[in-house]
């Protein structure tokens, strides 16, 4: 949903996602309606939305879902090789570097 409104000469654009697609209220003698909403900033923040039986004498179904705080892809940390600087042969490295001719301008 994209909604724009103005207040005191400031224009704001609000982008929100509504996840509930089916009717959530069922009352005998009435047309089923959608009265319950789950509104988030991003579409992929709601996972596994289920429409469950009402509690007690309620005419609203229960909504159960998983709210995703962070995706698995964003949690993946690239594996970086760990250097063990204590295993290096610094004397051999120094000898190799002595053979390199450096020209400074």
C-alpha contacts under 8 A as a table, 3 or more apart, distances in Angstrom:
res1	aa1	res2	aa2	distance
1	X	15	X	5.87
1	X	16	X	5.64
1	X	17	X	6.24
1	X	18	X	7.69
2	X	13	X	7.07
2	X	14	X	6.00
2	X	15	X	4.95
2	X	16	X	7.01
3	X	13	X	5.84
3	X	14	X	5.38
3	X	15	X	6.68
4	X	11	X	7.06
4	X	12	X	5.77
4	X	13	X	4.56
4	X	14	X	6.35
5	X	11	X	5.90
5	X	12	X	5.71
5	X	13	X	6.83
6	X	9	X	6.26
6	X	10	X	5.52
6	X	11	X	4.48
6	X	12	X	6.35
7	X	10	X	5.38
7	X	11	X	6.65
15	X	41	X	6.87
16	X	39	X	6.51
16	X	40	X	5.81
16	X	41	X	4.91
16	X	42	X	6.90
17	X	39	X	5.53
17	X	40	X	5.24
17	X	41	X	5.95
17	X	42	X	6.08
17	X	43	X	5.52
18	X	37	X	6.52
18	X	38	X	5.61
18	X	39	X	4.61
18	X	40	X	6.60
18	X	43	X	7.77
19	X	37	X	6.96
19	X	38	X	5.55
19	X	39	X	6.60
19	X	40	X	7.99
19	X	43	X	7.52
19	X	46	X	7.19
20	X	36	X	7.36
20	X	37	X	5.58
20	X	38	X	6.18
21	X	34	X	7.98
22	X	34	X	6.56
23	X	26	X	7.68
23	X	32	X	6.02
23	X	33	X	4.87
23	X	34	X	4.17
23	X	35	X	7.39
24	X	32	X	7.39
24	X	33	X	6.19
24	X	34	X	4.96
24	X	35	X	6.14
24	X	36	X	6.16
24	X	51	X	7.61
24	X	60	X	5.52
24	X	61	X	5.32
24	X	62	X	7.88
25	X	32	X	5.65
25	X	33	X	5.32
25	X	34	X	6.17
25	X	35	X	6.51
25	X	59	X	5.55
25	X	60	X	4.35
25	X	61	X	6.30
26	X	30	X	7.33
26	X	31	X	7.31
26	X	32	X	4.84
26	X	33	X	6.93
26	X	59	X	5.42
26	X	60	X	6.42
26	X	61	X	7.82
27	X	30	X	5.44
27	X	31	X	7.38
27	X	32	X	6.84
27	X	59	X	5.73
34	X	37	X	7.81
40	X	43	X	6.93
40	X	45	X	6.90
41	X	45	X	7.91
42	X	45	X	5.77
43	X	46	X	7.01
44	X	47	X	7.06
44	X	68	X	7.43
45	X	67	X	5.64
45	X	68	X	4.66
45	X	69	X	6.69
46	X	49	X	6.99
46	X	65	X	6.55
46	X	66	X	5.82
46	X	67	X	4.96
46	X	68	X	5.99
47	X	65	X	5.95
47	X	66	X	5.08
47	X	67	X	6.47
47	X	68	X	6.90
48	X	64	X	7.81
48	X	65	X	5.26
48	X	66	X	6.12
49	X	63	X	6.85
49	X	64	X	5.77
49	X	65	X	4.40
49	X	66	X	7.20
50	X	63	X	5.71
50	X	64	X	5.20
50	X	65	X	6.27
51	X	61	X	6.22
51	X	62	X	5.91
51	X	63	X	5.01
51	X	64	X	6.74
52	X	61	X	5.66
52	X	62	X	4.87
52	X	63	X	6.03
52	X	64	X	7.15
53	X	61	X	5.25
53	X	62	X	5.96
54	X	57	X	7.30
54	X	58	X	5.68
54	X	59	X	6.42
54	X	60	X	5.68
54	X	61	X	4.29
54	X	62	X	5.40
55	X	58	X	5.79
55	X	61	X	7.56
55	X	62	X	7.20
58	X	61	X	7.65
68	X	71	X	6.79
70	X	74	X	6.84
70	X	75	X	7.36
71	X	74	X	5.47
71	X	75	X	6.70
72	X	75	X	5.08
72	X	76	X	6.48
73	X	76	X	5.41
74	X	77	X	7.99
84	X	87	X	5.84
84	X	88	X	7.49
85	X	88	X	5.58
89	X	92	X	5.52
89	X	93	X	6.43
90	X	93	X	4.93
90	X	94	X	6.03
91	X	94	X	5.05
91	X	95	X	6.28
92	X	95	X	5.09
92	X	96	X	6.26
93	X	96	X	5.15
93	X	97	X	6.22
94	X	97	X	5.10
94	X	98	X	6.23
95	X	98	X	5.13
95	X	99	X	6.82
96	X	99	X	5.42
96	X	100	X	7.04
97	X	100	X	5.23
98	X	101	X	7.69
